[in-house]
Amino acid sequence: MSEHADQILPHGRVLRYPFVERANHWLAAISYIYLLLTGLAFWSPWLFWLAWLMGGAQISRTLHPWVGLFFFYAVTRMYGYWAPQMRTAEVDRQWWRSLNHYIQNEDEKMPPAGRYNAGQKALFWSFFYGAIVLLLTGIVLWLPEFIPWNLRWLRYISVFLHPVAALFTIANFMIHIYMSVFAERGAFGSVIRGDVSLEFAKRYHPGWYEEIVRRREAAAPRK
């Protein structure tokens, strides 16, 4: 996390994502959406029309693996920014045990989640490992002529695992969109503007809110 994150801003707001993190997030998002649409076009004849929306079949086929490299680059940057904060803590185990309250929007009955709750951490790691599988299998499918005949099983495995990993990340992507737009109102705006209200932090991430308040009180001039 950047040293500028969690900075208290005027008008009761706090910086959640510095510009470099937001820019990297949108690089990942835009490249992923391109991969999603072109990948679905290659996966099923019923969806091949998507390739024409992306510039045509040949252009889509050429750009798909290169855009995949941009996506994986953005994912590795995310790992550098956020991985230390994504480690499982005791509050995360409590969060999973209270999942029924989360589903019913009973926020007051949830354990005090930190900057990221357990569900967001699980989503992060599933995207990260899914991206690794997509990269490795994608390289095999991209450059099959470099795979020796005695290692042809790599191609067979990649033909199976690449779409499986893609469908897995698509499911996560849909969950991510729902959670950021509907479940945590204000989360989507945070990856555009970078900030959230202190009320947002207090409601959805009370552990993080308490850290922010403690830092603000510690930084206040003593009388």
C-alpha angles and dihedrals in degrees: 000000000000117000088239094061118106089029112155111241130194122275096036098298134127131206109247102169124025117218096263091055092047093048091050091047091055092046087056093044097049094044091046093052090051090050090046094054097042092042092054089049091056093042100058133023087219089064099040090107087075089071090062090054088055094055103284138306098282095046091047091049091050098045099040097081094040092051086048089062091052089050093051091047089055091047092053089050089052088052090055092048101043114015095096089056093048097068115122116256133183091262088060092057088050089049092057091048088054095046093120089062091050091052090051092048091244093148094165090064095052124098114256103275118207126224087310126026124222093264092054090049091052090049091051094052094043090053092046096051091039089055091052092053091047091050097049096043091041092056090052091051092043096052106027092151089070093057111095117232092246088058095048088120086076089065092049092050092046093051087058102036099044096065091037091055090044093053090047092054091045089058090049091047091055090049090048092053093048094048095047096045105034112011098048106031107210097027094102092052090053092067089052104041096019097227139087133193121263086240089060091051092047094050103041103023107025093163090057090045091055090051090051092050092048091051092047092051092046091051095047114106113256118236 
